């Protein structure tokens, strides 16, 4: 059930876009994505879609080495 309003919302069923359909979501990225947290330090590295994972991981290791050298 639920209610309708003039902004496209249908009560408890969430947002509904054009003609009551949910908005189209793009497919998830195939790019490598690394998130690392250590205390107050956070690294969130997302590589390009066409970049090999090894190249991306090597870049992450370089960043971590530089941060470690700052101690």
N, C-alpha and C positions, 0 to 999 in steps of 0.2 A: 504494500500500500504506500503510504507516504503522501506528501503534499507536493505541489508544483509552485514554483515562483517564476518571475519573469527573467531570471538570470541563467536559466538552464539547469538549475538544481532540482532534483526530485527527492525530497525528504531524505530517507535513510538509505537510498540507493546510490548516493554519490553524484558526481558531476555528469551531466549528459550534454553533449555538444549538439551539433546540427541534426535536426530531426530525431532527437532522442538517442543517438548513438554516442558511444564513448569516443573521445578524441583519439585519433590514430597515433600510436606511439612507434617511434623508429625502432628497428631491431637493435639489440644490445651491441656495443662496440666489441670488435675482436682484438683491439689493441691491448697490449700488456699494461697492467695497472698495478702499482705497488703502493701500499700504505704501511708505514712503519711509525710507531710511537715508542719513545723511550723517555720517560719523565716529561720534561717540558719540550722536548724536541719531537717534531712531527715532520715526516716526509710523505708527500703525496705526489707520486710521479706517474704520469700517464704518457705513454709513448704514442707515436703516430701509428695509424692503422697498418701502414706498409713497412714499419720498422721491425726487423727480426727481434724476437724476445731476448736473444743473447746480447745484442747491442744495447737494448734497454737495460738489462740487468747489469751490464758492465758500467753503464752510466750511473746507475744507482750505487754501485760499489764505489765509484769515484767520488760521488757526493758524500757518502758515508765516511770515506777515508779523510776527506777534507774537514768534515765536521769533527771527527775524532782528533785531528791534528790541532784543533782550536782549543782543546782542553788545557 
